[in-house]
Amino acid sequence: MNYERVWYGAYGSNVLEERFLRYIEGGSYAPQHPPHVGARDTQGPGPKSPLVHGPWSLSFGYKSERWGGGVAFLDPDFSQRACIRCWDVTDQQFMDIAAQENGLQPGEVDVDIAGLKDSGELIIGDTWYSRIVYLGEYLGQPVMTFTSPKPVEAHAPGESYLSVILNGFLEAAPGQLDQHLDRLMRADGVDCGWTRETLLQLANLENLN
């Protein structure tokens, strides 16, 4: 297996390319968001960014002031057929993305990908996304992500956050609107404040045709 490139499995706001690229190139996604420093290697991801389904579950919890509600977490230990968008990045880029998600600087997270394949996960702190997880293999590369190191109490996500996720899924698979809505409605926390109809209103269909 090639460990120099990995699939970063995104399931929250990073399913939208423009949002994800801020972790690679640096800069702010929106005026209310502080700028990211970007990765040490700013080359773009590989040309393919497929949606991959697996025996995981998606939930929303905690409360982000920046996003106005709960944020996404992936539970790799509970099977509910969640969907991730896989970005083809270098192993170093993945580590730098993980560092920025946890309030660290690029270069401050060092992961032995081969060792992680054997152990399954690594805890790098006590922040929201400090559990780095090996999810398996896809097209000859390891699939990696990060999530909460402990169970998260469900909390409804805000409009801007859900809009980014839904439109990121539509960006990757434009013809699967119904499936994307179904997946989000199954996630813990979404039904606390959303219906299928209100979710549909977040789909930026004109810009994605």
ChimeraX commands (.cxc) that place a marker at each C-alpha (Angstrom):
marker #1 position 0.00,0.00,0.00 radius 0.5
marker #1 position 1.18,3.52,-0.79 radius 0.5
marker #1 position 1.64,5.55,2.40 radius 0.5
marker #1 position 2.98,8.68,0.71 radius 0.5
marker #1 position -0.53,9.59,-0.44 radius 0.5
marker #1 position -3.69,9.07,1.56 radius 0.5
marker #1 position -7.39,9.71,1.21 radius 0.5
marker #1 position -8.54,12.30,3.72 radius 0.5
marker #1 position -12.13,11.31,4.49 radius 0.5
marker #1 position -14.09,14.56,4.99 radius 0.5
marker #1 position -17.63,14.48,6.36 radius 0.5
marker #1 position -18.22,18.00,7.74 radius 0.5
marker #1 position -17.63,21.37,6.10 radius 0.5
marker #1 position -14.56,20.03,4.29 radius 0.5
marker #1 position -16.74,18.10,1.85 radius 0.5
marker #1 position -17.02,21.41,-0.05 radius 0.5
marker #1 position -13.88,21.98,-2.12 radius 0.5
marker #1 position -13.56,25.74,-1.54 radius 0.5
marker #1 position -13.80,25.24,2.23 radius 0.5
marker #1 position -11.39,22.28,2.22 radius 0.5
marker #1 position -8.77,24.15,0.19 radius 0.5
marker #1 position -8.34,26.72,2.94 radius 0.5
marker #1 position -6.54,24.00,4.94 radius 0.5
marker #1 position -4.17,23.49,2.01 radius 0.5
marker #1 position -3.74,26.98,0.54 radius 0.5
marker #1 position -4.49,29.07,3.64 radius 0.5
marker #1 position -6.88,31.99,3.97 radius 0.5
marker #1 position -10.45,32.47,5.24 radius 0.5
marker #1 position -13.51,30.72,3.91 radius 0.5
marker #1 position -15.88,33.47,5.09 radius 0.5
marker #1 position -15.46,36.90,6.73 radius 0.5
marker #1 position -16.48,35.59,10.17 radius 0.5
marker #1 position -13.93,32.76,9.97 radius 0.5
marker #1 position -10.34,33.31,11.10 radius 0.5
marker #1 position -7.75,32.56,8.40 radius 0.5
marker #1 position -5.99,29.22,8.17 radius 0.5
marker #1 position -2.26,29.13,7.69 radius 0.5
marker #1 position -2.50,26.32,5.14 radius 0.5
marker #1 position -0.35,23.24,4.74 radius 0.5
marker #1 position 3.43,23.23,4.33 radius 0.5
marker #1 position 2.84,21.73,0.89 radius 0.5
marker #1 position 0.24,23.86,-0.92 radius 0.5
marker #1 position -0.15,21.73,-4.04 radius 0.5
marker #1 position -3.77,20.89,-4.79 radius 0.5
marker #1 position -5.32,17.49,-4.11 radius 0.5
marker #1 position -5.47,14.78,-6.74 radius 0.5
marker #1 position -8.11,15.05,-9.49 radius 0.5
marker #1 position -10.50,12.53,-7.98 radius 0.5
marker #1 position -12.56,13.26,-4.85 radius 0.5
marker #1 position -15.09,10.42,-4.68 radius 0.5
marker #1 position -17.86,9.86,-2.19 radius 0.5
marker #1 position -17.24,6.65,-0.27 radius 0.5
marker #1 position -19.80,4.85,1.89 radius 0.5
marker #1 position -18.80,2.83,4.90 radius 0.5
marker #1 position -20.01,1.26,8.14 radius 0.5
marker #1 position -19.84,4.51,10.10 radius 0.5
marker #1 position -22.37,6.96,11.51 radius 0.5
marker #1 position -22.59,10.74,11.23 radius 0.5
marker #1 position -23.72,12.96,14.10 radius 0.5
marker #1 position -23.71,16.64,15.04 radius 0.5
marker #1 position -22.75,17.87,18.46 radius 0.5
marker #1 position -21.06,20.48,20.64 radius 0.5
marker #1 position -21.79,24.06,19.59 radius 0.5
marker #1 position -19.62,26.18,17.36 radius 0.5
marker #1 position -20.08,29.95,17.58 radius 0.5
marker #1 position -18.46,30.28,14.16 radius 0.5
marker #1 position -20.99,27.93,12.55 radius 0.5
marker #1 position -23.99,28.74,14.74 radius 0.5
marker #1 position -24.72,25.24,16.03 radius 0.5
marker #1 position -23.50,21.68,16.22 radius 0.5
marker #1 position -20.67,20.41,14.04 radius 0.5
marker #1 position -20.14,17.03,12.41 radius 0.5
marker #1 position -18.46,13.96,13.86 radius 0.5
marker #1 position -17.94,10.50,12.42 radius 0.5
marker #1 position -18.34,7.44,14.63 radius 0.5
marker #1 position -16.27,4.63,13.08 radius 0.5
marker #1 position -17.57,2.14,15.64 radius 0.5
marker #1 position -21.30,2.44,14.87 radius 0.5
marker #1 position -22.62,1.20,11.55 radius 0.5
marker #1 position -25.15,3.41,9.77 radius 0.5
marker #1 position -23.67,3.70,6.25 radius 0.5
marker #1 position -22.36,7.24,6.46 radius 0.5
marker #1 position -20.78,8.95,3.48 radius 0.5
marker #1 position -17.41,10.72,3.29 radius 0.5
marker #1 position -15.76,12.69,0.50 radius 0.5
marker #1 position -12.23,11.47,-0.07 radius 0.5
marker #1 position -9.53,13.98,-0.95 radius 0.5
marker #1 position -6.31,12.62,-2.45 radius 0.5
marker #1 position -3.53,14.34,-0.48 radius 0.5
marker #1 position -0.01,13.60,0.66 radius 0.5
marker #1 position 0.53,12.08,4.07 radius 0.5
marker #1 position 2.12,15.35,5.21 radius 0.5
marker #1 position -0.86,17.38,4.00 radius 0.5
marker #1 position -3.22,15.13,5.96 radius 0.5
marker #1 position -1.17,15.68,9.11 radius 0.5
marker #1 position -1.21,19.44,8.55 radius 0.5
marker #1 position -5.00,19.42,8.07 radius 0.5
marker #1 position -5.37,17.45,11.30 radius 0.5
marker #1 position -3.08,19.92,13.08 radius 0.5
marker #1 position -5.11,22.95,11.99 radius 0.5
marker #1 position -8.38,21.26,12.98 radius 0.5
marker #1 position -6.98,20.83,16.47 radius 0.5
marker #1 position -5.59,24.32,16.96 radius 0.5
marker #1 position -2.00,23.31,16.19 radius 0.5
marker #1 position 0.47,24.48,13.59 radius 0.5
marker #1 position 1.42,22.51,10.48 radius 0.5
marker #1 position 4.27,20.21,11.43 radius 0.5
marker #1 position 3.08,19.71,15.01 radius 0.5
marker #1 position 1.22,16.48,14.20 radius 0.5
marker #1 position 3.34,13.50,13.18 radius 0.5
marker #1 position 1.54,10.26,12.38 radius 0.5
marker #1 position 3.09,6.92,11.44 radius 0.5
marker #1 position 0.54,5.92,8.78 radius 0.5
marker #1 position 1.79,2.33,8.59 radius 0.5
marker #1 position 1.62,1.98,12.36 radius 0.5
marker #1 position -1.81,3.57,12.47 radius 0.5
marker #1 position -3.06,0.98,9.97 radius 0.5
marker #1 position -2.19,-1.68,12.54 radius 0.5
marker #1 position -3.51,0.10,15.65 radius 0.5
marker #1 position -6.59,1.64,14.01 radius 0.5
marker #1 position -6.45,5.01,15.75 radius 0.5
marker #1 position -4.31,7.55,17.56 radius 0.5
marker #1 position -5.32,10.16,20.15 radius 0.5
marker #1 position -3.29,13.37,19.82 radius 0.5
marker #1 position -4.98,15.46,22.53 radius 0.5
marker #1 position -8.35,16.29,24.06 radius 0.5
marker #1 position -9.71,18.69,21.43 radius 0.5
marker #1 position -12.84,18.06,19.36 radius 0.5
marker #1 position -11.04,16.31,16.48 radius 0.5
marker #1 position -8.08,14.74,18.24 radius 0.5
marker #1 position -8.88,11.11,17.43 radius 0.5
marker #1 position -7.13,10.17,14.17 radius 0.5
marker #1 position -8.68,7.07,12.62 radius 0.5
marker #1 position -7.72,4.63,9.87 radius 0.5
marker #1 position -10.94,3.72,8.03 radius 0.5
marker #1 position -9.59,1.14,5.61 radius 0.5
marker #1 position -8.21,1.13,2.10 radius 0.5
marker #1 position -9.63,2.58,-1.12 radius 0.5
marker #1 position -7.98,2.24,-4.53 radius 0.5
marker #1 position -4.67,1.28,-2.99 radius 0.5
marker #1 position -4.42,4.15,-0.50 radius 0.5
marker #1 position -5.29,4.33,3.21 radius 0.5
marker #1 position -8.41,6.28,4.13 radius 0.5
marker #1 position -7.80,8.56,7.12 radius 0.5
marker #1 position -9.96,10.95,9.09 radius 0.5
marker #1 position -10.24,12.51,12.53 radius 0.5
marker #1 position -13.14,12.79,14.94 radius 0.5
marker #1 position -14.00,13.23,18.60 radius 0.5
marker #1 position -12.14,11.06,21.12 radius 0.5
marker #1 position -15.30,10.70,23.21 radius 0.5
marker #1 position -19.07,10.41,22.68 radius 0.5
marker #1 position -20.74,13.63,21.60 radius 0.5
marker #1 position -24.15,14.83,22.79 radius 0.5
marker #1 position -26.38,15.63,19.82 radius 0.5
marker #1 position -26.91,19.29,18.95 radius 0.5
marker #1 position -28.62,20.69,15.85 radius 0.5
marker #1 position -26.28,22.22,13.26 radius 0.5
marker #1 position -26.78,25.75,11.96 radius 0.5
marker #1 position -27.90,26.80,8.50 radius 0.5
marker #1 position -24.53,27.85,7.09 radius 0.5
marker #1 position -22.85,24.65,8.24 radius 0.5
marker #1 position -25.46,22.30,6.81 radius 0.5
marker #1 position -25.52,24.30,3.58 radius 0.5
marker #1 position -21.78,23.80,3.13 radius 0.5
marker #1 position -22.08,20.05,3.74 radius 0.5
marker #1 position -25.10,19.51,1.50 radius 0.5
marker #1 position -23.59,21.52,-1.34 radius 0.5
marker #1 position -20.29,19.71,-0.93 radius 0.5
marker #1 position -22.07,16.39,-1.40 radius 0.5
marker #1 position -23.90,17.82,-4.42 radius 0.5
marker #1 position -20.60,19.08,-5.81 radius 0.5
marker #1 position -19.23,15.54,-5.67 radius 0.5
marker #1 position -22.41,13.78,-6.84 radius 0.5
marker #1 position -24.88,16.27,-8.41 radius 0.5
marker #1 position -27.48,13.67,-9.33 radius 0.5
marker #1 position -28.01,12.30,-5.84 radius 0.5
marker #1 position -29.94,15.05,-4.06 radius 0.5
marker #1 position -32.49,12.67,-2.50 radius 0.5
marker #1 position -29.75,10.39,-1.20 radius 0.5
marker #1 position -27.83,13.31,0.30 radius 0.5
marker #1 position -30.96,14.57,2.06 radius 0.5
marker #1 position -31.67,11.07,3.40 radius 0.5
marker #1 position -28.13,10.74,4.75 radius 0.5
marker #1 position -28.27,14.05,6.56 radius 0.5
marker #1 position -31.70,13.36,8.04 radius 0.5
marker #1 position -30.36,10.08,9.50 radius 0.5
marker #1 position -27.55,11.88,11.34 radius 0.5
marker #1 position -28.04,12.45,15.07 radius 0.5
marker #1 position -28.78,16.10,15.79 radius 0.5
marker #1 position -30.24,17.06,12.42 radius 0.5
marker #1 position -33.81,16.14,13.30 radius 0.5
marker #1 position -33.55,18.35,16.39 radius 0.5
marker #1 position -33.94,21.46,14.24 radius 0.5
marker #1 position -34.42,20.42,10.61 radius 0.5
marker #1 position -36.88,18.72,8.30 radius 0.5
marker #1 position -36.27,17.32,4.84 radius 0.5
marker #1 position -38.09,20.34,3.37 radius 0.5
marker #1 position -35.96,22.92,5.20 radius 0.5
marker #1 position -32.82,21.02,4.25 radius 0.5
marker #1 position -33.85,21.13,0.60 radius 0.5
marker #1 position -33.92,24.92,0.75 radius 0.5
marker #1 position -30.16,24.91,1.47 radius 0.5
marker #1 position -29.28,23.20,-1.80 radius 0.5
marker #1 position -27.55,25.67,-4.09 radius 0.5
marker #1 position -28.83,23.91,-7.19 radius 0.5
marker #1 position -28.31,26.79,-9.63 radius 0.5
marker #1 position -24.57,26.98,-9.02 radius 0.5
marker #1 position -24.18,23.23,-9.21 radius 0.5
marker #1 position -25.91,22.57,-12.54 radius 0.5
marker link #1:1,2 radius 0.2
marker link #1:2,3 radius 0.2
marker link #1:3,4 radius 0.2
marker link #1:4,5 radius 0.2
marker link #1:5,6 radius 0.2
marker link #1:6,7 radius 0.2
marker link #1:7,8 radius 0.2
marker link #1:8,9 radius 0.2
marker link #1:9,10 radius 0.2
marker link #1:10,11 radius 0.2
marker link #1:11,12 radius 0.2
marker link #1:12,13 radius 0.2
marker link #1:13,14 radius 0.2
marker link #1:14,15 radius 0.2
marker link #1:15,16 radius 0.2
marker link #1:16,17 radius 0.2
marker link #1:17,18 radius 0.2
marker link #1:18,19 radius 0.2
marker link #1:19,20 radius 0.2
marker link #1:20,21 radius 0.2
marker link #1:21,22 radius 0.2
marker link #1:22,23 radius 0.2
marker link #1:23,24 radius 0.2
marker link #1:24,25 radius 0.2
marker link #1:25,26 radius 0.2
marker link #1:26,27 radius 0.2
marker link #1:27,28 radius 0.2
marker link #1:28,29 radius 0.2
marker link #1:29,30 radius 0.2
marker link #1:30,31 radius 0.2
marker link #1:31,32 radius 0.2
marker link #1:32,33 radius 0.2
marker link #1:33,34 radius 0.2
marker link #1:34,35 radius 0.2
marker link #1:35,36 radius 0.2
marker link #1:36,37 radius 0.2
marker link #1:37,38 radius 0.2
marker link #1:38,39 radius 0.2
marker link #1:39,40 radius 0.2
marker link #1:40,41 radius 0.2
marker link #1:41,42 radius 0.2
marker link #1:42,43 radius 0.2
marker link #1:43,44 radius 0.2
marker link #1:44,45 radius 0.2
marker link #1:45,46 radius 0.2
marker link #1:46,47 radius 0.2
marker link #1:47,48 radius 0.2
marker link #1:48,49 radius 0.2
marker link #1:49,50 radius 0.2
marker link #1:50,51 radius 0.2
marker link #1:51,52 radius 0.2
marker link #1:52,53 radius 0.2
marker link #1:53,54 radius 0.2
marker link #1:54,55 radius 0.2
marker link #1:55,56 radius 0.2
marker link #1:56,57 radius 0.2
marker link #1:57,58 radius 0.2
marker link #1:58,59 radius 0.2
marker link #1:59,60 radius 0.2
marker link #1:60,61 radius 0.2
marker link #1:61,62 radius 0.2
marker link #1:62,63 radius 0.2
marker link #1:63,64 radius 0.2
marker link #1:64,65 radius 0.2
marker link #1:65,66 radius 0.2
marker link #1:66,67 radius 0.2
marker link #1:67,68 radius 0.2
marker link #1:68,69 radius 0.2
marker link #1:69,70 radius 0.2
marker link #1:70,71 radius 0.2
marker link #1:71,72 radius 0.2
marker link #1:72,73 radius 0.2
marker link #1:73,74 radius 0.2
marker link #1:74,75 radius 0.2
marker link #1:75,76 radius 0.2
marker link #1:76,77 radius 0.2
marker link #1:77,78 radius 0.2
marker link #1:78,79 radius 0.2
marker link #1:79,80 radius 0.2
marker link #1:80,81 radius 0.2
marker link #1:81,82 radius 0.2
marker link #1:82,83 radius 0.2
marker link #1:83,84 radius 0.2
marker link #1:84,85 radius 0.2
marker link #1:85,86 radius 0.2
marker link #1:86,87 radius 0.2
marker link #1:87,88 radius 0.2
marker link #1:88,89 radius 0.2
marker link #1:89,90 radius 0.2
marker link #1:90,91 radius 0.2
marker link #1:91,92 radius 0.2
marker link #1:92,93 radius 0.2
marker link #1:93,94 radius 0.2
marker link #1:94,95 radius 0.2
marker link #1:95,96 radius 0.2
marker link #1:96,97 radius 0.2
marker link #1:97,98 radius 0.2
marker link #1:98,99 radius 0.2
marker link #1:99,100 radius 0.2
marker link #1:100,101 radius 0.2
marker link #1:101,102 radius 0.2
marker link #1:102,103 radius 0.2
marker link #1:103,104 radius 0.2
marker link #1:104,105 radius 0.2
marker link #1:105,106 radius 0.2
marker link #1:106,107 radius 0.2
marker link #1:107,108 radius 0.2
marker link #1:108,109 radius 0.2
marker link #1:109,110 radius 0.2
marker link #1:110,111 radius 0.2
marker link #1:111,112 radius 0.2
marker link #1:112,113 radius 0.2
marker link #1:113,114 radius 0.2
marker link #1:114,115 radius 0.2
marker link #1:115,116 radius 0.2
marker link #1:116,117 radius 0.2
marker link #1:117,118 radius 0.2
marker link #1:118,119 radius 0.2
marker link #1:119,120 radius 0.2
marker link #1:120,121 radius 0.2
marker link #1:121,122 radius 0.2
marker link #1:122,123 radius 0.2
marker link #1:123,124 radius 0.2
marker link #1:124,125 radius 0.2
marker link #1:125,126 radius 0.2
marker link #1:126,127 radius 0.2
marker link #1:127,128 radius 0.2
marker link #1:128,129 radius 0.2
marker link #1:129,130 radius 0.2
marker link #1:130,131 radius 0.2
marker link #1:131,132 radius 0.2
marker link #1:132,133 radius 0.2
marker link #1:133,134 radius 0.2
marker link #1:134,135 radius 0.2
marker link #1:135,136 radius 0.2
marker link #1:136,137 radius 0.2
marker link #1:137,138 radius 0.2
marker link #1:138,139 radius 0.2
marker link #1:139,140 radius 0.2
marker link #1:140,141 radius 0.2
marker link #1:141,142 radius 0.2
marker link #1:142,143 radius 0.2
marker link #1:143,144 radius 0.2
marker link #1:144,145 radius 0.2
marker link #1:145,146 radius 0.2
marker link #1:146,147 radius 0.2
marker link #1:147,148 radius 0.2
marker link #1:148,149 radius 0.2
marker link #1:149,150 radius 0.2
marker link #1:150,151 radius 0.2
marker link #1:151,152 radius 0.2
marker link #1:152,153 radius 0.2
marker link #1:153,154 radius 0.2
marker link #1:154,155 radius 0.2
marker link #1:155,156 radius 0.2
marker link #1:156,157 radius 0.2
marker link #1:157,158 radius 0.2
marker link #1:158,159 radius 0.2
marker link #1:159,160 radius 0.2
marker link #1:160,161 radius 0.2
marker link #1:161,162 radius 0.2
marker link #1:162,163 radius 0.2
marker link #1:163,164 radius 0.2
marker link #1:164,165 radius 0.2
marker link #1:165,166 radius 0.2
marker link #1:166,167 radius 0.2
marker link #1:167,168 radius 0.2
marker link #1:168,169 radius 0.2
marker link #1:169,170 radius 0.2
marker link #1:170,171 radius 0.2
marker link #1:171,172 radius 0.2
marker link #1:172,173 radius 0.2
marker link #1:173,174 radius 0.2
marker link #1:174,175 radius 0.2
marker link #1:175,176 radius 0.2
marker link #1:176,177 radius 0.2
marker link #1:177,178 radius 0.2
marker link #1:178,179 radius 0.2
marker link #1:179,180 radius 0.2
marker link #1:180,181 radius 0.2
marker link #1:181,182 radius 0.2
marker link #1:182,183 radius 0.2
marker link #1:183,184 radius 0.2
marker link #1:184,185 radius 0.2
marker link #1:185,186 radius 0.2
marker link #1:186,187 radius 0.2
marker link #1:187,188 radius 0.2
marker link #1:188,189 radius 0.2
marker link #1:189,190 radius 0.2
marker link #1:190,191 radius 0.2
marker link #1:191,192 radius 0.2
marker link #1:192,193 radius 0.2
marker link #1:193,194 radius 0.2
marker link #1:194,195 radius 0.2
marker link #1:195,196 radius 0.2
marker link #1:196,197 radius 0.2
marker link #1:197,198 radius 0.2
marker link #1:198,199 radius 0.2
marker link #1:199,200 radius 0.2
marker link #1:200,201 radius 0.2
marker link #1:201,202 radius 0.2
marker link #1:202,203 radius 0.2
marker link #1:203,204 radius 0.2
marker link #1:204,205 radius 0.2
marker link #1:205,206 radius 0.2
marker link #1:206,207 radius 0.2
marker link #1:207,208 radius 0.2
marker link #1:208,209 radius 0.2
view
